[in-house]
Amino acid sequence: MKNEHVRVDILSSRLSRRKQIWIEVFGVLFFLLPACVLILVLSWPVFTESWLTGEQSSNSGGLVRWPVKLLIPVGFALLVLAGVAHLIKCVAFLLGRGEDPLRREGARSAEEELAEEIAREAQAREAAALAAAARDGGR
């Protein structure tokens, strides 16, 4: 799935696509990236302390804990990279050099859906007219 995550777009859905992209840029720059960098910076010392002390679980066999603690900063570093990639796509769209980053893959615009509905209704009318003509011709 692409762009299928939950969004609070009650207000932004009524705005133009460019304004929606500007909101996206603002959110990435001032919320996503700072939060991820903060968590990454704060979780790194937790990992390094666990690694340097050779921390193990208290269960018999004592599994090492640092690999699990490493996953937190690594995961948030990857999220930072994903956020930067999304930011680049948004800026490219705003500069007219890229596709709409908020458009879902395989999603149709309202105009395309309306055109399909009109075509279906026309086909239904044609089928009804043919059925009526066949019924009247058989008398």
Buried (B, 14 or more C-beta within 10 A) or exposed (E): EEEEEEEEEEEBEEEEEEEBBBBBBEBBEEEBBEBBBEBBEEBBEBBBEBBEEEBEEEEEEEEEBBEEBBEBBEBBBEBBEEBEEBBEBBBEBBEEEEEBBBBEEEEEEEEEEEEEEEEEEEEEEEEEEEEEEEEEEEE
